[in-house]
Structures are given as structure tokens and as C-alpha cells.
């Protein structure tokens, strides 16, 4: 019986992820069509410029096709949400309101004094997008996230964060954001300012029970550190998440719950991942770094 519940939960999670992906893609197509109708385009969106030139009317047809698929998933093919029981509750709640423009990059150069990794980057991210950052090792993915998070200075150009946007960064090595000598509880309180009772109740939703909140971070598993980092982001109300290889070191139940949380998250996400399956299910747009340049493309959509 538990296996059946697990199966239903996975099917529900998969469908919710697909619905969110299609909804964001439909919004993107509608935006492109409106920009074309108004004779205006975001000068930083290279993809949009080419699209407006030859495929303006096609965007409307594509949007309608995607919206029809969404309607089918919400009615005839709807998978009901199962009762989760003990499973980790990861309700990444974030206001859907806020700036339409989340991030704007203008002539941005990133890297280090003797090793420039990406040059003349002009891109923008809008509310609700889920962008996957891909590319070979050493191409600058983590450096870009750290620059956007304000942890590294840009070599040139401009990074503009939209008004009312709160950035949350989850490093590939969670330990770099956590004091190894503090307990789980103390780490959470240091970030959130919550009292002990509220902190324990909040952490309990992320499967920290018994004496686990008193464990020093250095004694925690990678999965526990990931859960702690996510709890901190949720509690701070971040609506723009920068996630560097977020699935690393997670066990299967935690990974499933993490993906479900991302599917329900109302904010904007820029994430690094090498997991093809995760990219296909999650991305509304892909940023690919190649030879010092970043190319923005839409993923293939399953509209059938």
C-alpha cells in the first residue's frame, strides 16, 4: 500500500512540475506576442529579437497549444494529490506579486582578474521563470550565481535586481553558508531571528525531530544540511532562488519532496544542474554557457 502511495505521489509531483513548466512557457509566448504587437522588445533579450522578426504570429498559436495541454492536465488527466503522511513538508510559499522584471544583466563580464569566464552578457529574467543554467565544468556557472548573489564582484557591466525581489542563494557546498560549529537550531535562529519554540516547530516540518536540532552542523549529513538551507530560505521569504546543484547528496525521498516544492514555489528560480531528467521536467528556459558566451533557449515542450 505504501508503494502505491509513493507511486501516486511521484505521478502527482511529475504532473505539477509539468503544469508549472507549461504555464511559464505559455506566459513567455504571450509576452513575446504582446511585445511584437506593441512594436517593442527588451533590448537585452536576443532570443526575443529574432523571434519577433519571423515568428510573431506563431507565438500566439504556440501559446494556445500549450494552454490547451494545460487544460487537459487539469481536467481529464488530473492526478489527485495524495495524503503525504510523514513525508517532509516543503511548502516554499512566496508571494506571486512583486516586480515583473526580476533580474536584468547589461554588458556583464564575470570571472576573475586573470580568468574572465563570461563576457558581454545581456539577459533578463521575469517573474515565475524557472531557468536551468548548463555548461561544461569550469565554464562559469557557479561564478555567475555567486556574482548575482553579491558574493563576487562583477568585472564589468551591471546587475540589476528588480524592486521587491529578495534573493536566496543555496551553494553547492552547503557548508560554505553554514557555521559548522553552530547547532541546526542556532543556525536557523541566527538567519531567521525566530524564538526557540517557533524555530523548532518550523524545523520539524523539514524532518528535524528529537535532539536533531541540537546537532552541530559539522555532524549533519549532506541531506540534513540541504534541508536546513531550504528551511532558512523559506523562512526568510525569498522570491528569487539561486540554486547550485540543489539535488546533490539528497536521498530519494528528499529529492522527490524538493522537486515537489519547486513545482509549487510561486517565485523565480535560476538553478545549475547536470541532471537531464530534472532539466527536461523543470526548465521553462535554458541558459547555456559555451566558450565564454551565454545563449538563452526554450526547451522542447511535450504538448501532445
N, C-alpha and C positions, 0 to 999 in steps of 0.2 A: 504493500500500500504506500509506503514511503517513497518507493521508486516511482510510482505513478504520480505522486505529488511533485517529486523532483522534475519529472518529465514535463508536467503541466507548467511548473514554474519556469523551466527553460523555454518552453514554447511561448509563454506569456512575455518573458523578457525579450526574446528574439523579435516578437511582433511589435512590442512597444518601441524597441530600438529602430526597427524599420519604419514605423509610423513617424517617429520624430525626424528621421533622416529625410523621408519623403516630404514632410511638411516644410522643413527648412529649404529643401530643393525647390518646392513649389513657390515659396516666398521669394527665393532668389530669382526664379524665372519671371515672376510678376514684377519684381523690381526692375529687371532689365527691360521688360516691355514698357513700363511706365517711363523709364529714363529715355527710351527711344522716342516715345510719343511726345515727350516734352522737349526733345531736342537737346537734352543734357546728359552728360555722363560723368562719372567720377574719374578725373584725370589720372588717378593712381591705379585704376583698375584696367590693366592691359587686356585682360581676357574680355571684359565688357566692351571695350572699343571695337575689337574685331567682330564680336558677336553682333553688335548693333549694326555694323556695316552690311551684313549679308543675311542675318538670321532673325531679324526683328519679329516678323510675324510668326516664325517658328517657335519663339519663346512662349507665345500665348497657347499654341497647340500643345506644346510640351507640358506647360503648367496644367492645362485641363486634363491631359492624360494622367499625370501624376496625381492630381486631385481625385480623379475617378478611382484610381487604385487605392488611395487612402480611404475613400468611402466604402469600398469593398472590404477592406481590412477592419473597418469599424462596425460593419453590419454583418454581411453574410459569412465572413471568415473570422469574426471576432473570437479571440481566446480570452476566456474569463480569468480574472486574477485569482489565483489560489490563496488559501489561508497559509501564511508563511510560518506560523508557529514560532519556533525558537530562532529562526534564521535572523541574521544581522539586519537590523532596521537602518537603512541608509537613505533617509529622505533628504536629499540635497535640495532643500527648499530655498528658492531665491526669487525675488520679485521679478516678474517678466517686464515690469515697467523700467524706465531708465533710458539712457541715451541710445538712439538708433545706431549711431556710429560708436562702436566700442573702441576701435583702435585704428589709427592712421599712421603709416610709415612713409616718410618722404625722403628720398635720396639717402637712405640709411646705409651706412657702412658698419659692419661689426667684425669683431675678432680681437686681435692683439697687435701691439705696435709692430712686431716683426712677423706677424702672420695674419693678414687680412683674409677673412673667410668668405664674406658675402659683401658685394658692393652694389651701390645704387639701387637699393630695394625700395620700391614704391608699391605699397599694398594697403588694403583696408579690410577690416573685419566688422561685420554688422551684427546686431543683436540676434542671438539664437543660433548663430552658425556653430558647427562642430567641425573644426579643421584639423586634419591629421598632417603632421609635419614628417616627411620622409626624406631619405637620402643616405648615402654611404656613411660609414663611421668616420668621424673626423671632419665632416663637411660643414659643421657649424650649427647643428640642431640645438644642442644644449646651450651653446653660446648665445643663440638667438633668444631662447626662453629666458636665460639669465639677464640678458640685456633688457628685454621687455619688462622683466620683474624689477628692474632697477638695481640689480646686483652687480652689473658690469656697465661701464660707460660705453656709449656708442663712439665709434671712431669718427663719425661724421653723419650729417643729416639730422632728422628729427623723429622722435617717438611721441605721438600724441594719444593720450588716453581720454576717452570720452567722459563728459561730466556724469557724475553719479555712478561711475564704474569703479568697483572695488576688485582689485586683482588678488588672486590667491595662487601661490606657487608651490608645487609639490615636486621636490627634487628627486632625481633617480636614486640617489643615496639619501634616504630619509634622515639619516643620522646627521647630515650637514645642517638640517633645520632644527635639530633637537639637541638639548644639552644631555649628554649621556649619563650625567651624574644625578639629574633630577628624576623623580618618580614620574610615572604616567600621569598621576593626578596633579602633581606640581607643575608639570609641563603644560597640561591643559589649562590650569588656572592662570599660569603666567601669561598665556596667549589671550585667554578669554575674559579674565577678571571675575569669573563666576565664583560663588562661595562653594564650600566643600560639598554640601548636600546636592546642590544643583549640578555640580560637576560630576559627581558620582552617578546621578540619575542619567545625565547626558551620556556619559561613557558607557553606561550599562546597555544603551541601545546599540553600541558598537562591540558588544560581547566582552566587555571588561567586567568580570564578576569576581566575587570573593575578595581576595587580597591582591588581585592583579593590578588594580590602580596604584598600589604601593610599590610595585616593582620598579627598579631603576631602568631607565630606557636602555642602557647598555646590556641589560639582561633580557630584553624583549626580542622576540623573533621578528623577521622582516615583515611578516604579515601583521603582527601587532603594531609595529611602527607605522605601517601603511594605514591601519585603522585609526591610529591616534592622529596622524596628519590629516586624514579626511574629516575626523570629528572636529579638529581645530578649524578647518576651512568652513565647515558648515556653521559652526557656532559664531564665526566672525561675519557671516552673511556675504561671503564673496560671490560676485555675479560674473566674474571672468576668471576662469581657471586655466592655469598653465601647468600641464601635467607632463612630466618627463618619464617615459616608460612606466606608466602607472600600474601595469599588470605584473611587473617584475616581482617575483618572490611571493605572489599570492597563491594560496591553495584554491582548489576548485570551488568550494562554497563561497569563499570571499571574493573570488574573481567574478562569479555569477552575480553576486549582490552588488559588486562595484559597477558592473555593466548595467545592471538594472537601475542603479542610482543615476548613472549618466543619462540613461534614457528618459528619466523623469525630471532631471535637472532643468530648471527654467532659464538658466543663464547661457553664457557663451563659453566655448572651450577651444583651446589650442593645445593639442597633445602630440607628443612624439611616441611612435610605436613602430615596431618591425613586424607585428603580428598581422598577416594578411587578412585573416578571418575577421579580426577586430576592425581593421580598416574598412573592409567591404561593408560591414554591418553598421558602422558608426559614422563614417565621414559624410558630411554634406559638401565638403570641398577638400581638396588635397593641395598642400604646398610641397613641391618637390625641389630640393636643392641639388643642383648639378653644376659642377665646375664654377663655383662662386656666384651662381645666379639662382634666383628663386622663381619657379614657374607655378602659377595657380591654375588648376584644372578642376573640372567637375568629375566626380566618379561616375562610373557606369551605374545606371539605375535599373532595378528589376521592376518593370511596370506591368508585367503580364499578370 
